[in-house]
Amino acid sequence: MTTSPPRFQTFDDPSHAKGSERIEALRAALREIRADGFVVPRADEHQSEYVPAQAERLAWLTGFTGSAGLAVVLTEEAALFVDGRYTLQAPEQVDTGTITVVPLTEATPEAWLGTHLKPGQVLAYDPWLHTPDGVARLERAASKAGGTLRPVPDNLVDAVWAGRPRPPAGRVVAHPDALAGETRGEKLDRIRAALAEGGLDALVISDPHNLAWTFNLRGADIPHTPLALGYALVPREGRASLYLTSPDIEADLRAALAGLADIRPRAAFEEDLAGLCKAAARVRLDAATGASALKDRVEAAGGVADLGADPVTAMKAIKNAAEIAGTRAAHHRDGLAVTRFLAWLDHAAAEGVSEIAAVEALEDFRRESGLLRDVSFPTISGSGPNGAIVHYRVTRATDRTARPGELFLIDSGAQYADGTTDITRTVAIGTPTDEMRDRFTRVLKGHIAIARASFPEGTTGAQIDAFARASLWEAGLDYDHGTGHGVGAFLSVHEGPQRIAKTGTVALRPGMILSNEPGYYRTRAYGIRIENLILVEARAIPCGDRPMLGFETLTLAPIDRRLIDPALLGPAETAWLDAYHARVRQALSPDLDAPTRDWLAAATRPLGAR
């Protein structure tokens, strides 16, 4: 008898006591150190979006399980700050009688502290969970309110968290050079050249994604993202040193690193950093992921903390030929799985499909390839009103069955050794309303506008974000999240520095991979999002007089024609959709079974065809 492998996703409800009990325990800890408040960000010591279980302090304290947020707990008040993705989710998860949910559009933590921290009060923080810039903002806010900011050596949430999980210790393995497209030595040479150009003596790699990329390694310390937690010191001259949290390092990786770097225990990192700084070394700390505690240690040892961008971040963002080839292969494989799932959903919906059943079915279709390493994030599977929660995560308590006349939004992704995927499709269950078709078509128009865009070199994501919103704006509508995020190569599904958003200030360059995902959400009714991944590429414009760029769409899966109002599309938009569907059909059909192939042929027929 064979058994199925364990699923990558679970559907347990967040386990937390009444919010008031844990908040009061934290306040008791504050009284012991004679402080009046504590800041609890959703972060670990690497300022990561996805963190190990033992760093889920915000979720444990408040019940909020989103991937971004920050709480401030004062002696008499507590507030949770969330962005537009979580304004619906957060109030459903936290004890709002104890914790006030504050959308960032209404107030930042600093602004809130300015009116709630009292003169003479002390606000405490963990310097490992904040960047120097973040600490500076908190310090200004506390000073403006007449209070003071104080670092604490031990995190106060940890002190009251009974049963806190142990630190992760996943196996660390080599990522093949053939998939990486560049050797570890070549990458270290590029990094040292960047240090020399910047007049720097050394680099602290504090971002585990950059650690994985630099040393061509992958780990298992974080759910759904193949990271090994730790740090690296890369001097301009001499050997690098690698400090991994997990001691479980495969022999092949140790051998590959032997000529390039010393593997040291994580406990030796701070002492080695101090030793490096004794000669007044100028050390680059990543402004985005380097903890304030690192700056304090560099300066205490006599070094100069140079805050700026880790040069690895920009290098990693531009995929080389091997990474692009791997990503295309991963998307073809994933497109087959998603198409099989969509055909299954179309037939199963008649008898009723629950959100959890959809998640499990999609994972099963992806597993059939035999190459799935993990999902790239917990699948967002929202039917009807749950689809309006942008980052909804189904649990056994919230699971519901899609009903006729509703929309089903499913946002999912996969990790394969050769690439990372992320795709969202919104599907009609039964007959959609005219309003649903109008909103869906407006979202589709925005998606097509990004996919078809041509733009000069040097253009940023902020400059093209409005392309995706224009049709919604015409109807007085919008959405409260970015249009696109960067994506890694068998790394994080959310990767910087590139993004398509109002805050996307980094120029888009050939080789960058991003998502294209405009949406629309009607509270307590339905959600719509259409997402493909896109690759920035050079684009030749006849008779043009400057270098131009555009996007290649990587994702291969049909878009629900039943939700489209053809009258709202212009000829060029219709032509793009028909060409995309023809490409999907041609690419996937040879590898599909006959029933799914027939379903795909119908799902991708030209928009004007019956």
Buried (B, 14 or more C-beta within 10 A) or exposed (E): EEEEEEEBBEBEEBEBEEBEEBBBBBBEBBEEBEBBBBBBBBBBBBBBBBBBBBBBBBBBBBBBBBBBBBBBBBEEBBBBBBBBBBBBBBBBBBBEEBBBBBBBEEBBBBBBBBEBBEEEBBBBBBBBBBBBEBBEBBBBBBEBBEBBBBBBEEBBBBBBBEEBEEBBBBBBBBBEBEBBBBEBEEBBEBBBEBBEEBEBBBBBBBBBBBBBBBBBBBBBBBBBBBBBBBBBBBBBEEEBBBBBBBEEBEEEBEEBBEEBBBBBEBEEBBEBBBEBBEEEBBBBBBBBBBBBBBBBBBEEBEBBBBBEBBBBBBBBBBBBEBBBBBBBBBBBBBBBBBBBBBBBBBEBBEEEBBBBBBBBBBBBBBBEBEBBBBBBBBBBBBBBBBBBBBBBBBBEEBBBBBEEBBBBBBBBBBBBBBBBBBBBBBBBBEEBBEEBBBBBBBBBBBBBBBBBBEBEEEBBBBBBBEBBBEBBEEEEBEBBBBBBBBBBBBBBBBBBBBBBBEEBEBBBBBBBBBBBBBBBBBEEBBBBBBBBBBBBEEBEEEEEEEEBBBBBBBBBBBBBBBBBBEEBBEEEBBBBBBEBBEEBBEBBBEEBEEEBBEBBEEBBBBBEEE
